[in-house]
Amino acid sequence: MSTPASRLFLCLRSFPTARSIVAASIVGILSLACAPHSSAQANLQGQWQTLPNLMPINPVHVALLHNGRVLVVSGSGNLPTVTNYQAAIFDPATGTVTTQPVGWDMFCNGMVVLSDGRAFVNGGTLQYDPFHGQPRSAVYDPSTGQFTDVQNMSHGRWYPTATNLSDGTLMTFSGLDENSSTNSTVEIYTVGSGWSTTYGSPFTPPLYPRMHLLPSGKVFYSGSTTGSRYFDPSAHTWSGVVANTNYSGTRTYGTSVLLPLTPANNYKPVVMILGGGNPATNTTELIDLSAGSPHWVYGPNMSQSRIEMNATLLPSGKLIALGGSLNDEDTATASLKADLYDPVSNMFSSAGQNVYARLYHSNSLLLPDARVLVVGGNPSRGTYEQHIEIYTPPYLFKSDGTAAARPSITGVPSTAIGYGSAFQVQTPDAASISFVRLIRPGAPTHAFDMEQRLVELSFTVGSGALNVIAPPNGNIAPPGYYMLFLLNSAGVPSVAQFVQLSLSPADVPPTGTITSPTGNVTITAGQSVLFAGTGSDPDGTITGYSWTFSGGNPSTSSLATPGNVTYSSPGSFTATFTVTDNANLTDPTPPTRTITVNSTQAAAITSAGSATFAVGTAGTFTVTTTGTPTPSLSETGALPDGVTFKDNGNGTATLGGTPAAGTAGSYPITIKAHNGVGTDASQSFALRVKRK
């Protein structure tokens, strides 16, 4: 279903032509909206607007894709009776929200975006009350608009946190397993080969733990509990507690943000935690993880206490903190005042006020036009906030409240960029540019964004272009797509264009081909399908094969030709084939086959148990059956001369012919129907031949 915007009218100036149609089109629709809530002090506080279209599903988890669209994952949407599991795409270019079904309940998953631009959905819901976690994961391909299941984890995860790592792998941690117990292990996923073994932790984590990849390559756990730790993805080990928060309570549904990383301070990692608790706190804390003995220190207080809050990094390097409430899931104590945090001054200022309560299952997300999308709020089952708000930060306004002139980007590399390499950004505003910044597209849920990070880049000014140096390694900026913003001397950002950082920028990815089956297949439960595949690589060799067979046995294979896979349960299942080359790149669009498995039914004979023929006269009788798979038919016993029994191969048989002279009489025979399900059906059949 689609919800079109009622009309468009521009609140910002027209933007210079850019090579990216995506970026330009985003400006078009997201500047279209109802009248702003307030224009007072727009250059100091920014401005809030409500879009005319509504969100048709509960936006539990959202992620910005590199085509500029927003993936919304709802699953059952916090309604245990719902079995029509849903996702959606919000398209800023058209103002529509288009829903689509998903094959299993992705409610309360973890989600990040892989280095190839596909969204990775991790875990979800097996059952409600008590909640049991899904072991499944799936990828969403923006080029096809389809979800495809990948390998299952060792155990289920409901409320897990997924974190992209420096080498293009990702880790998942925590969540409730299939027995409703906390899954205290880490698993690491590699595209093309699947999940690692499990790595234990020395503590029981909270659900949706707050995790950040650091420039050291380690992953920092910042909460929501008081004791902070490191996980080493190389050694697969945890540290002891390295620091304790000053706030003595658990910051439940507070948030955590890795503040901007810049070359000027040698990419010093500082993490900020905000709010949380029930009743909530308005306090914040910061920790400098480059220090010899890191410790938490209190930061400035927010204007309101917040549980179920959101915090989003902006191209300016500031952070907007918004939403939540004093008491969990309580609209009466909703925190409607938004705050802007400046890491340079270590102070908050007002970001105005949103209209709608943003509580449980609310999200905020930076868009490529440098504004913030705010959606959701689900304080009780059965209702959720459908209104979509847009926050326009103060950097897009002049002192008189009119739109600020923005720098433009007319060209970025069309191929992947290697770490530490030089590349050019074309802009007619080169002389006025003060900052070049990368921001990883966000993927927030449950008061935490699993993806966002801001990395500042070094550059020099050329003629109509900037000569830019990419981040030094994947610890600073994990491989994948980023929004590239230019900021001029007035602090006004451009509309972003997407660039891709890669560990192997010059390598061409391989291509996989499924040779068997040649198309989609329909079978009956208990039957098998023969699988085989091959791969090609124009600039290297194929070094690995990875099959995933959702619903099949085996469920995975690392062979090019895995052979027969058996499907025991009815349903529609996807088989995916991914090849990996010698540069460790995988096929960006792995081929798939859909296997439709019909349910089984034991054979039964449905036709009459007798027939009468006449000597010298042609006669015929059709034996009919039911059953899945289609039964085969056979007959035992003597038949009169001239009469035969023939299995037609379609679940019927024909008893027919012309009885010869002298064959009058009764002929008791037995007819059997066989399809391999249960016991064969047997019928005692009486054939009577009368005299002419």
N, C-alpha and C positions, 0 to 999 in steps of 0.2 A: 504494500500500500504506500502511497506517496502523499505528502502534505505540502503543496506548493506555497510559496510565499505569495501573499495577496498582491503586493506591488513593491516596486523597487524605487528607492530614491536615495541619492548619494548624500552622505553626511560628511564625506571627506572630499578633498579635491581630486580631480582626475589624475591618475598616475601615468608617468611616462611609459611608453611602450617598452615592455621587457620581453626577452625571448621566451620566458616561461608563461605560457597561457594559464597554467594552474594558478600561479601567484596573482596574476592580474584578475582572474575570474573570482578569486576569493575576496578580493577587495570589493568587487561588484556586489555580491549578495550580502556579505556580512556588514557592509556599511548601510544596508537597506534595512530598515527596521521601523518600529514605531518611533514616535518622538522620544528624544532623550528624557530620562527622568529629571535631570537637572543640568543646566548649563553653567551654573554658578561655579566659579573658580576651576573651570575645566583644566586650565594649564597647571593647577596645583594638585587637584584631587582626581582628575580624570572625569569620565562620564559613563553613566550606566544607561543601557537601552534594553528593551525587550523585543525580541523578534516576533513577527506576526504568526509564524508557524509554531506548532506544538510538537513535543517529542512523543511519538506514539507508543514507545515501549519504555520500561523502566531502565534508565541509563546507568546500570550498575558499574560497568567498566568501560572506559573509552580509550581510544588510542589514535593519534594523528598518523596518517599514512603519508608516504612520500609523493602521492599524487594530490595531496592537499585535502583529501577527504578524511572524515572521522569515522572510524569503526566503533560501533556501539554494541556491546555484548550484554545481553540480559538473561538468556536462558529462560528459566521459569519465572524470573522477575520477582522473587520473594513470595511466590504463591504456590503452595505445595500441591494444589489441585491442577495446576497448569501442566499439560504435557505437550503443548505446541510451543516448543522452545524457540526463542527468537534472537536474532541479531539484526543490526541495521547499519546503513551507511547514511551519514549526514553529508550532503554535498553542498558546500558553500557556493559552487558555481551556479546551481539551479535553485537553491533554497528548498530542496526536498529532503525528506527522511524516508528512505526506502527500506522496508523490512524484508527479512528473508528467514526461512526456517533453518535451524541447526539440528544435527542428528542426535544430540544428547544434551543433558542439562549442564551448560557452562556457567551456571549461576555461582558467583563468588569464586572465580578462578584467579590465577595470576596471569599477567599478560605483559610481554615485551615484544619488540619488533626485531626480527633477525637481521643479520648484516646484509642479507639480500633483499630486504624490504618487506618480507612477509611477516604478518603478525603471528605470534606464537601464543596460543591459549593453553594454559597449564592447569589441569585439574578442574574441579567443579563439584557438583552435588550428585551423590547417589541416592540419598534420601533426606527427608526433613525430620526434625524433632524426634530423636536427636539427629543432628546432621552427620552424615557419613560422606567421606570424600571420594571423588572419582580418581581412578588411576590413569585416565585418558589425557591425551594432549592432542591438539590439532593446530594446523597452520591455515591462515587466511591469505590467499593470494590476491593482491589488488588487481592483477592483470586479468584474472578470470572471474573474480567475485565469488569464489567458492572456498569452503572449508574442506580440508583433507585431514583425516586422522593420521597421526604418526605413532611411533611405538609407545606402548603403555609404560608407565613408571612401575617400580617394584611394588608400591603401595599407593593408596589413594591420598589425595590432598584437597582439602576444602579450606580456603583462606591461606593459600601459599603465597610466598613472595618469590618472584623470578628476577634474576639479575644478569644482565649481559656482562661477559668477561672480556678480557683484553685480546684473546685469541679467536674470538668469534663464537666460542661456546657460551652456554648460559648455565647458571645454577638455579636450582629450586630448593627452598627450605621451608620447613614447618607446614602447617595445615593439619586438619583432622584426617585420619586415614579411613579405610573402609569399615573399621570397627568403632569409629568415633573417638579414637585415641590420638593424642598429638604425635604427629610424625616428626621425630626429632632428628631425622637424617637429612643430609645433603645429597642430591643427585645432580650430575652434570650432563647436559645434553649437547651432543655434537651432531650438526646437520649431516645427514648421509650415513651415520653409523648408530645413532640412537643414544640411549641412556647408559651412563656408567654404573658401576656398582654403587651401593649406598655407603656414605661416610657418616659415622655417628657424631654426635655432639655431646659435650660434657654437661649440658644443661637442657632443661625443657623450655623451648622458646615460646613466646606468645604467638598467637595467630597473626598473620600478616606482619612479620618482623620487619623493621626498618633497616634496609641494607644499602650500602654504597660502595661501589668500586673506587679504590683510591689510586693515586699515582704510583704507589709502591707495588701495585698489583694485588694487594690484599683487599678483602671485603670487610667493611666495618659494620658491625651490628650496633645500632644506636638506640634501640628500644623496641617496644615501649616500656620494658622493665628498667630498673635503675643501673644494672651492671652492663658496661659496654665491653665488647670483645672484637677480636679479629678472626677471620677465616682465611686460611692460605689455600687458594685453589690449586697450587702446584703440589704442595705437600699433603693437601686434604686434611689439614689439622686445624684445630681451634686453639686460640690463646686462652689464658685465664682472663679474669676481669681486669681490664686495663684502666678503667675509670668508673666512678660512680656519679650519678647525677646528684645535684643539690636538692632538687625536688624529690621528696622522699616517697611519693606515691608513684603508681604506675601511670604513665601518660597514655591511657587508653584512648585510642582514636585521636591522639594528637598526631602531629606530622614531623617529618625530618627532611632536611634539604642539605645537599652538598652545595656550598656557596661557590660562586664563579672561580674557575681556575685560570690563572693568567701567567704568561711568561715573565712579567715584571716581578712577581714574587715567587718565581720558580715553581709555579703550580702548587702553592701551599694549600693543603686540603683543610678546610674548616667546615665542620658540620654544625647545623643549627637545628635544634628541636623546639617545637612550639606547641603550647596548649596540651590538651588531653586531660584525662581524669574525669571522674563523675562523682560529685559536681566537678566541673572543669576548672582548670587554672588558666590565667592569662599570661603566665610566665613563659619565658624563653630561656634557652641555655645554648652556649657555643663551646666547641672544643677544637683547638688547633692541633691537628694530628701530626704536624711536622715537629712538634716540641719533643724534647727528650723524654719528658714525663707528662703526657697529655692529661689534662683535667678539665672538667666542665666548669664554666663560669656563667653566672646569670647574665643574660642580655636584657634589653629593654622589654617592658611589658607591652602586650597588645592592648588595644582599646577595650576589648571584651574578652571574657573567658570563652574557650572554644573546645568542644568535643565534636567529632565528626567534621573537622575543618578541612580546608584545602589551602595549599600554598603553591604558587606558580612563579618560576623565574621569568623575568622580562629581559628583552635585549639590552636595556639600560644597565643590567646587572642588579637591579633592585628585585624585590620579592613582594608579591601581593599575597597577603594572608586574609582569608575571608571565610564566611559561613560558620557553621557549627551552632552550638547552643551551650548554655550553662549546664543544663541537665540533659542527659542523653535522650534523643528522640522526643524532645519537648518543644513544640513550636512556640509555646508561650514564653520560653526563655531564649528564643532564637537570637543569634548574634548577627545583626544585619549591617553593622559597621565594618567596612573593609579597611585594612591597614597596608601601607607601603613601607617595607623595611629597606633601609640603605646600608649595605655592608661597610661602606666607607665611613659614614658618620656614626654607625651603630645606633641608629635612631629610627623610630617609626613616625610616619605622618599619615594623615587621613587619605584614604582612597575613596571617600564618599560612602554611599550606602546603597546596597542592592535592595530589591523589593521583596523577593520571595525567600522564604526560609530554606536554607540549604543544609540539610541534616544528613542522616544516614543515607548512603548510596547517592551522595551528590559528588560532583566532579568539576574541576576547573582545568582548562587546557589552553596553552598558548597556541594561537593560530599563526599562519605565515604572514598575515598582514599586521602582526605585532599587537593584536588585541587578544582578549581572553574570553573564551567560551565558558559559560557557567550553566550547568544542567543538573537536574535531579534533585532528590530529597524525598526520602521514603520512611517517614517516622513510624508508620504502621502498615501492616499488610493490607493490600487491597487498594491503597491509594498511593500516588507518588506525584511529585511536582512536575507538570508537563511544560511549564513555561521555560523558554530558553532566553538567557540574558547574555549580553555582550558588554564587557568592560573595555572602554577605550582609555588607555593610560594617559597621563598628562603630557607625555612627550609628543603626542600627536596634535597638541594645541599651542597656538600663540597666546600671548598674555591677554589678548582681547577676546579669547574664546573661539576664534576662527581656526580653521585647519592649518597646521604647520606645513611648510613645503618640505617634501620628503626627498632624500636622495634616491636614485634609481640604479638598478643593476640591469645592464643590457647583455651580459654574457658571463657564464661560468663554465668550467670544464664539463663536457658531455660524457666523459668517461671517468672511471674511479680515480681517486687521488691517493697517492701513496704517503705513508707517514714520513714526515720530515722533508717532503718534496716541495718545490716551488710551483705555484700555479698562478694564473692571472684571473682577476675579476674585472670585467669591462664595466666602466661607469663614466658618464659625462661629468660626474661630481667628484672625481678623484681628488682634486686639490682641497676639498672641504671635508674629507673623511677623517675622523679621529679614531674610530674603532672598527675592527672587523671581528665578528663574533659568530661562533657556531653554537647552536642550541639543539640538543637532541630532542626530537619530537616526543611529547609526553605520553604516558600511559597510566593515568591515575585510577585508583579505586580505594574505597575505605580509608580516606584521609591520607593516602600516600601515593606519590608518583614513582613508579618503578623504573622510569627511564630518564627523566629530565636531568640535564647537566649543561652548563654553559662553559665554553672554552674560548678564551680570547686568543687571537692569532697575531703574530708579528707581520708587518707589511711595510713596503716602501711605495712611494707614489710615482707612477709613470705617466705617460701621456695618454689620457683617456682610459687608464687602467691602473689597477693596484697589483703589485707583485707581492703575493702572499705566501707565507710559509705554513705548511700543514702542521698539525700537532705532532710531537716527536714519536709517540707510540700509542698503542691501544690501551694502555693503562690510563692515559690522560683522556682519551676519547675512543671508546670501543668501536670496532668496525661497524659501519652501517651508514644510514642516511642522516644528514643534519640540515637544519635550516641555517643558511648563511645570511646574516644581517650586516649591513653597513650602517654606521651611525655618524652623522655629520657633527660639526663643531658645536651645534646647538643641542646635540643629544637626540636628534630626531632619527629614528630608524627607517631603513628602507623596507619595502616588502621583501620577504625572504625568498631566496631561491634554494632549491635542494641540491646538495652535493653529497657524494658518497665517498667515505673513507674506506680504504681496502688494504688488507695485508699483502695482496698480490694484484696491484693495479693494472699491470700490463698483461696479465694472463686472461685468456678467453675461457669462459666456463665450458665444461663438457656438456654433451647432450645424451640423454638416455632414450632408448626406444624399447617398448614392450613388444616382443615378437609373438608371444603367446600368452593369453588369447589375443586375437587380432582386433577384437572389439569387446563391448560389454556383454556379459553372459547372464543368463537366467538358468538356475538349477533348482534342485529340490534339496531340502535339508538332509545332510548325510552324504551328499555327493561331493566330488572333488573337481577342481579346476587346475589345469596344467599351466604353470607360469614359466616364462623364459624371457630374457632381455639381453640387450647389448648396449654398448656405449661408444661414443666417439669423442675425440678431443683434437681440435685443429692445431694446437700448439703444444701438445704433450701426450701423456698416456693416461689411461684409466687405471686407477689404483684401488678402487673400492666400489662395491655394489651394496645397495641397501634396499631391501623390500620391507614394506609393512603391509600386513594383511589384517585389517580390522575384521573381527568376527571369524577369522580363519585359524586353522591349526596345521602348521606352526603359524605364529602371529608375525614373525620376522624371519628374514634370511639375509645372509651376506654373500650368497652365491649368485652368479649371473643367471643360472638356471636352477631355481629351487625345486622344480618338479611339481608334484601334486600337492595342493592345499585343500583341506577338507573344511566344509562349512556345515556345522551341525545345527545351527539355529536359524529360524526364518528372519528375514530383514534385508535391508539394502546396505551393502558394505563397499568400502573403497580400498582398492589395492594400489599402492604407490611405489614407484621404482625410482631411486635416486642414485646417480653415479657421481663419483669423486675423482678428481684428476690429481696429477703429481704435484700441483701447487696447492692442494687441499681445498680447491674450489668445487662446488657442487652445481649440478644442473639447477638453474634458477626457476625453471618451470617443469618439475618432474612429471612424467606421464602417469596417468592413472587408468584404472579400469573399475567399472561399477559391477559388482556381483550381486544380483538379486536372487535371494534364496527364498523359495516358497516352502510353506509348511508341508509336512508329510501326513498322509492318511492311509490307513491299512486298506488293502484291496477288499472289495465286496462285489458279489455278482448280483446284479439288479434285475435281470431278465427272468422270465418264467422258467419253471423246472420241467417242462414237458413240451412236446411238439408232435404233430401227426403228419406223416407223409403218405403218399399213395404209390403203389407199385406202378412203374411205367410213367409216372408223372413227375416232372421236375418240381422240387420243393426247396424252400430255403427258410432258415431260422437264424436270427441274429442274437448272439449272446452279448450282453452289455454289462459294463462294470463301472465302478467308481474307485478312486484311489489316487494318491500322489506319492511317488511317481506313477506314471501310467502303467497299469498292470499288463503282464503278458498272460496268455491263456493257453491251456493245454487240455487234452482229453485222454482218458484211459477207458478201455472197454471196447468191445467189438461193435463195429458199425455195419449196417447192411451193405452188400455190394452196391456200388454206384453212388454211395454217399460219403462225403469227406468232411473233415473238420479243419478249418484254417484260421490261424491267428492273424488278424489284420494289422497288428502293430500299433493300433491306436486306442487300445482298451476295449475293442470289440473282437468277436470271432464269428465266422460264418459256418453254420452246419448246413450243407446243401448238396444237391445232386438228384439223380433219378434212380430210385430204388429198382434193382433188377427183378426179373420174374422169379418167383419162388422165395422172396425175402419178406413176405408178410409176417408180422409178429411184433413182439416187444423187445427193445434193446436198451437195457439199463446201462448207462455210462456215467462216469464221474468227470465233471469239469472243474478245473482248478485255475484260480487267478493268483498271480504272484507279482509283488513289487518290492519285496525286501523289507517291508514294514510290518512287523508283527507276524502273526500266523497267516499262511496262505488261506485264501477263501476256497471252500470246497462245496460243490453242489451235486447232489444225486439227480441226474437228469433222465427222464424216461422218453425215449423216442419210440413212437408207435408207427408201424407201417401197415396200412390196411390194404386189402385186396382192391383191385381195380374195379 
